[in-house]
Amino acid sequence: MDVYRPAAGSGVPAALVVGLGDGVPGTGWEAAEVAGGPGVRRERPVPAGGRLPVSGREVAYAVKVPGGRGRWCVAVFSVLDVAEPLGATLVEWFDTVMETFGWTYD
């Protein structure tokens, strides 16, 4: 699992987590094209509460790893609602990143 966060002091309340797993977690996924092939996408609100003082939005993509015997690459992008209208733009950016995602082999 890899976690990507904006540089300290940037003021962008967002994060990206990427990892590998066996199967797609949970429900609520919709078909999406990723890496020129089939994948799934889910977008859902994240309510405020507990350690999160404000609400946010989570967008996740999952794509099968080619030749991965059932393994999936899952990328989850989260942004806090305090970032509007920047939050909507960042979700659009993440969608573009995932639509142009591709595999490379050494």
C-alpha positions as a Markdown table, in Angstrom:
| # | Residue | x | y | z |
|---|---|---|---|---|
| 1 | Met | 0.0 | 0.0 | 0.0 |
| 2 | Asp | 1.2 | 3.5 | -0.9 |
| 3 | Val | -0.2 | 6.7 | 0.5 |
| 4 | Tyr | 0.2 | 10.0 | -1.3 |
| 5 | Arg | -0.5 | 13.3 | 0.4 |
| 6 | Pro | 0.0 | 16.9 | -0.7 |
| 7 | Ala | 3.2 | 18.7 | 0.6 |
| 8 | Ala | 2.9 | 20.1 | 4.1 |
| 9 | Gly | 1.5 | 23.6 | 4.1 |
| 10 | Ser | 0.0 | 23.2 | 0.6 |
| 11 | Gly | -3.6 | 23.6 | 2.0 |
| 12 | Val | -5.0 | 20.8 | -0.1 |
| 13 | Pro | -7.1 | 18.5 | 2.1 |
| 14 | Ala | -6.8 | 15.4 | 0.0 |
| 15 | Ala | -5.0 | 12.0 | -0.1 |
| 16 | Leu | -4.5 | 9.1 | -2.5 |
| 17 | Val | -4.0 | 5.5 | -1.3 |
| 18 | Val | -3.1 | 2.7 | -3.8 |
| 19 | Gly | -2.8 | -1.0 | -3.0 |
| 20 | Leu | -3.2 | -4.5 | -4.3 |
| 21 | Gly | -5.8 | -7.0 | -3.0 |
| 22 | Asp | -7.7 | -10.2 | -3.8 |
| 23 | Gly | -11.1 | -9.1 | -5.1 |
| 24 | Val | -13.0 | -5.8 | -5.0 |
| 25 | Pro | -14.1 | -4.7 | -1.5 |
| 26 | Gly | -17.6 | -3.8 | -0.7 |
| 27 | Thr | -20.6 | -2.8 | -2.8 |
| 28 | Gly | -21.8 | 0.2 | -4.8 |
| 29 | Trp | -19.3 | -0.2 | -7.7 |
| 30 | Glu | -20.2 | 0.9 | -11.3 |
| 31 | Ala | -18.5 | -0.3 | -14.5 |
| 32 | Ala | -15.6 | 2.0 | -15.7 |
| 33 | Glu | -12.9 | 1.8 | -18.3 |
| 34 | Val | -9.5 | 1.8 | -16.7 |
| 35 | Ala | -6.2 | 1.1 | -18.5 |
| 36 | Gly | -8.1 | 0.4 | -21.7 |
| 37 | Gly | -9.9 | -2.4 | -20.1 |
| 38 | Pro | -12.7 | -3.1 | -17.6 |
| 39 | Gly | -12.6 | -1.8 | -14.1 |
| 40 | Val | -15.0 | -0.4 | -11.5 |
| 41 | Arg | -15.6 | 3.0 | -9.9 |
| 42 | Arg | -17.3 | 4.0 | -6.7 |
| 43 | Glu | -18.0 | 7.5 | -5.3 |
| 44 | Arg | -19.5 | 8.1 | -1.9 |
| 45 | Pro | -19.8 | 10.8 | 0.7 |
| 46 | Val | -17.9 | 10.4 | 3.9 |
| 47 | Pro | -19.8 | 11.9 | 6.9 |
| 48 | Ala | -18.1 | 14.0 | 9.5 |
| 49 | Gly | -17.6 | 12.4 | 12.9 |
| 50 | Gly | -15.0 | 10.7 | 15.0 |
| 51 | Arg | -11.5 | 11.8 | 13.9 |
| 52 | Leu | -12.9 | 13.6 | 10.8 |
| 53 | Pro | -14.2 | 17.0 | 11.8 |
| 54 | Val | -15.8 | 17.8 | 8.4 |
| 55 | Ser | -17.5 | 15.7 | 5.7 |
| 56 | Gly | -15.7 | 14.6 | 2.6 |
| 57 | Arg | -15.9 | 12.6 | -0.6 |
| 58 | Glu | -14.2 | 9.3 | -1.5 |
| 59 | Val | -13.7 | 8.1 | -5.1 |
| 60 | Ala | -12.3 | 4.6 | -5.6 |
| 61 | Tyr | -11.3 | 2.7 | -8.7 |
| 62 | Ala | -10.4 | -1.0 | -9.0 |
| 63 | Val | -8.8 | -2.7 | -12.0 |
| 64 | Lys | -7.8 | -6.3 | -12.4 |
| 65 | Val | -4.0 | -6.8 | -12.5 |
| 66 | Pro | -3.2 | -8.4 | -15.9 |
| 67 | Gly | -2.0 | -12.0 | -15.3 |
| 68 | Gly | -2.6 | -11.4 | -11.6 |
| 69 | Arg | -4.7 | -14.4 | -10.9 |
| 70 | Gly | -7.6 | -12.5 | -9.3 |
| 71 | Arg | -5.5 | -9.7 | -7.9 |
| 72 | Trp | -6.9 | -6.1 | -8.2 |
| 73 | Cys | -5.2 | -2.7 | -8.0 |
| 74 | Val | -7.4 | -0.4 | -5.9 |
| 75 | Ala | -6.8 | 3.4 | -5.9 |
| 76 | Val | -8.8 | 5.5 | -3.4 |
| 77 | Phe | -8.9 | 9.3 | -3.5 |
| 78 | Ser | -10.3 | 11.3 | -0.6 |
| 79 | Val | -10.9 | 15.0 | -0.4 |
| 80 | Leu | -12.6 | 17.1 | 2.4 |
| 81 | Asp | -15.6 | 19.2 | 1.6 |
| 82 | Val | -13.8 | 22.3 | 2.8 |
| 83 | Ala | -12.0 | 22.3 | -0.5 |
| 84 | Glu | -15.0 | 23.2 | -2.6 |
| 85 | Pro | -14.9 | 24.2 | -5.4 |
| 86 | Leu | -11.4 | 22.7 | -5.5 |
| 87 | Gly | -12.7 | 19.4 | -4.3 |
| 88 | Ala | -14.8 | 18.8 | -7.4 |
| 89 | Thr | -11.9 | 19.8 | -9.6 |
| 90 | Leu | -9.6 | 17.3 | -7.8 |
| 91 | Val | -12.2 | 14.5 | -8.2 |
| 92 | Glu | -12.3 | 15.3 | -11.9 |
| 93 | Trp | -8.5 | 15.2 | -12.0 |
| 94 | Phe | -8.5 | 11.8 | -10.3 |
| 95 | Asp | -11.0 | 10.5 | -12.8 |
| 96 | Thr | -8.7 | 11.6 | -15.6 |
| 97 | Val | -5.7 | 10.0 | -14.0 |
| 98 | Met | -7.5 | 6.7 | -13.7 |
| 99 | Glu | -9.0 | 6.9 | -17.2 |
| 100 | Thr | -5.5 | 7.2 | -18.6 |
| 101 | Phe | -3.9 | 4.7 | -16.2 |
| 102 | Gly | -1.7 | 2.1 | -17.8 |
| 103 | Trp | 0.5 | -0.9 | -17.0 |
| 104 | Thr | 4.2 | -1.0 | -17.8 |
| 105 | Tyr | 6.4 | -4.0 | -17.7 |
| 106 | Asp | 10.2 | -4.3 | -17.3 |
